[in-house]
């Protein structure tokens, strides 16, 4: 999901067999609420953003797509059309397009 540009604020870990946590009242009332509060807190504090892997991927793709011989392919044209080559990193692109998350 990160490769598609999604920022992942938390991972929800649970079992579905033994014990079946999704059927647990405690899991639904407390654990899920804690995950939700973590996500809300990260969004409100500005801690939600590009991961290190996304920054590396952005820079690698930028270098690959910016080669003179590659400017004719569809991906390079997409980056050019959307102005992605103008950004130094993925977080900079996110901030420009959506404001600080």
Order of alpha helices (4+ residues) and beta strands (2+ residues): alpha-alpha-alpha-alpha
